Amino acid sequence: MAYKVLAVDDEEPILELISHHLAKEGFDVISVKTGKDAIKKCLDEYPDLVLLDLILPDIHGLDVAKVLRANDTTKHIPIIMVTAKGDETDVVVGLEVGADDYITKPFSPKVLIARIKATLRKHRMAEEKNTINVGDLVILIKEHEAYWKGKKISLTSTEFKVLTCLARRPNWVFTRYQIVDMVHGEDYAVTDRSVDVLIASIRKKLCDAGELIETVRGVGYKLKAKE
């Protein structure tokens, strides 16, 4: 599956240059000319990377980056900022607001592609360490967040820990006491009923995904996943 790159620039020749060279490298390229369109495309299509020019006709690229970083849906999308030579202040501020890299105009298409590949590679490695995927369930460890089909699930700290433990070993049956030990440590006083209430709460918050957590009668619980 090809990586999807959103190119944001108000100059048509630059967009055509980017699209041509990225398409040759197997990327799926989406092009927009304004900050508002960039934000909308990110929310609608969730690209794998955003190539963001700073000088746009409506919203400055720095402000676009701030909006993307502040939104739960888009805050993890890597951003490479494009700036004119000498705009050091913009570069520094851009990195501070969450840009992953920057490139100066005029740029070499080969250098641009190398930067994009390096950023995607670094992002993928970080995600692999930080992310648990079980089908449409995504758990982000560092961010302490869980998503089902892209929609954020509101969990308490204890619920998040339990769901994470189950998701780390899908289809593995955990006893009630193992679940408690994973969350609170050994020798924590608990009843079967308290664990059942906790699991019921997680299921409710998972809505249509609640059936993923299966009760194994007489033993405990497991998170179902396709073999």
N, C-alpha and C positions, 0 to 999 in steps of 0.2 A: 504494500500500500504506500502510495507516494505521500511525502510530507506536503502539507498545505501551508504556503507562505502568503501572508497578506502584505502587499507592497503599497505603501502610502506616500504619494508624492503628487504635487499639483502640476508637474511638468510631464506632459504626454511623452516626449522623446525618452525621458529617463524611465518611465513606466514600461515603455516598449522594449528598451534595452534590457531592463531587469527581467521582464517576462520572457523574452527570447532566450537569454542565457540560462535562466533557471529551468525553463521548460526542456532545454537540451540536456540538462542534468537530471531530469526525471521529476522535478518538483511540480506540484499543482499550484499555480499562481493566481491569486485574486488581486485586482488592482482597484484602488479608490484614490480620489484626489482631495478629499477633505477629512478633517478630524472627526466630524460627526459621523460620516460614512464609515470611518475606520472603527469607531466604537460600536456602531450598529453591526458591522460585519463580524467583529469579534464575538459579540453576544449571540449572533445568529448562527455563525459557522464554526466558531472556536478553532481558529487556525493553529498550526503547530509553532509558528513563529511570526512575529510582526517586524517588518522592515519599515521604520518610521522616520520620515523626513521631519525636521524640526520646524521649518518655515512653511506653514500651510495657510490657505486663504481665510479660514474661519477660526480654528483653534490652534494654538501653538502646540507643537509636538510634545513638549514637556507636560502640558496640561492633559493631553490625550493619555500619556503614560501614567499620570497620576490617577486618572479615572479608571484605567484598566487595572492598576494595582490595587485600587480601593474596592473593586468588585469581586465577590467570591467566585464568580464564573470565569473571570478573565485574569485574575491576579497571578496565575501560574504560567501564563503564556510568555515565553522568552521574547525580549524586545531588543532589536539592534537599531540604534538611532543613527540617522544620516545627517551630517552637518557640514557646513562650509568650512574650509580651512581657517584656522585662527580663532574659531569660536570656542575657546577653551572653557570659558565660564559655562556655556551650555552643556559641554561634555561632562564637566564635573557635576553640575546639577542633575543632568540626565542619569548619570550613574548613581547619584544619591537617591533619586526617586524610584530607582529599580530597574534601569536599563541593564541588560546583560553585556552589551558591547556597543561600540560605535564605529562608524567608518566615515571618512571625510570625502567630500566631493572635490574634484572629480575622482572617481574610483575605478580601479581595474575590475572588470567582471570576474576574473579569476580570483582576485583577492576577496571580493564580495562573496563568492560561492564558498571559498575556504572558510571565511568567517561564519557564514551561515551553518555550514556543516559542523564546525567546531562548537558553536553554541548549542546546536541540537544534540550533539554527542554528549556535551557536558550536562545538559538539561536531562537527557535520557538516563545517564548514569546516576544523577542525583535523585531522579524520580524512582529508579529501581530500588534504591536504598530506603527511600522514604515512603513508598507507596505499596499498599497491599491491594491487589485486584482479585475479586472473586466474581466472575461474570460482570454484571452491571454495578456491583458494589465496589466502590473505591474508598479506601481509607488512607488519609494522609497523616502519618505519624507525628511529624514535627508540628504541623499546624493544628493537631488534635481535632481533625474534621473528618466526617464521613459523608459520602454522597451515594445516592441511588439513582441511576440513570441521569446523572448530572444535577440532581436536586439535593441540596444540603439537608442532612438529617440532624435535628437538634437533639443532642444527647448530653446527659450529665457526665461528669468525669468518670464515675464508676461504670456507667453504661458503655462509655467509649472504650474503657479498658477491657470489659468483658467481650464486647463485639470484636475488638482487635485480637484478643486471645483466640477466640473461635476462628477468626478469619485467617490467622497465621497457619492453622492446620485444618483446612477444610476437609469435611467428611470424617474427621477424627472425633470420637465420642469422649467428652469430658464429664467426669462426675461432678455433682454439685459442690463437693468439697474441693475438687481441683480448681473449679472456677473461682471459688472464694480465695483459695491460696494464691492464685495468680494475681488477684486484685489487692488483697490485704496482707498476704503473707501467712505463714503457718500459724496454727493455734488460735485462729480468729473464731470466736464463738458465733455460730450461725445455725439456722434451722433450714430444713429442706424448703419450707414455705417461703422464707425470705429470698432464696435464690429463684424460686418459681415466680415470685412477684417481680423481681428484677428482670428476668427473661421476658415476662409478659409485657413489661413496659417497653423493652427494646423492640419486641415484635410490633407493638402498637405504633411506635414511631417509624418503623420501617414500612408501614402501610401494606401495600400489595406485595412487598418483599418479606413480610413477616414470616411467611411459610418457609423461608430459607433456613430458619432456626428450627430444627426438628427435635422433638422430644423422643428420647430412646428410653422406653418404659423400664423402670427399675434400675436405670444407670444414670442418665443425665441428659446432656444436650450436645448437638453437633450442628455445624453450619454446612448445609448441603451445597455441593458444587458438582458440576458435570465431571465425570471421570475422564 
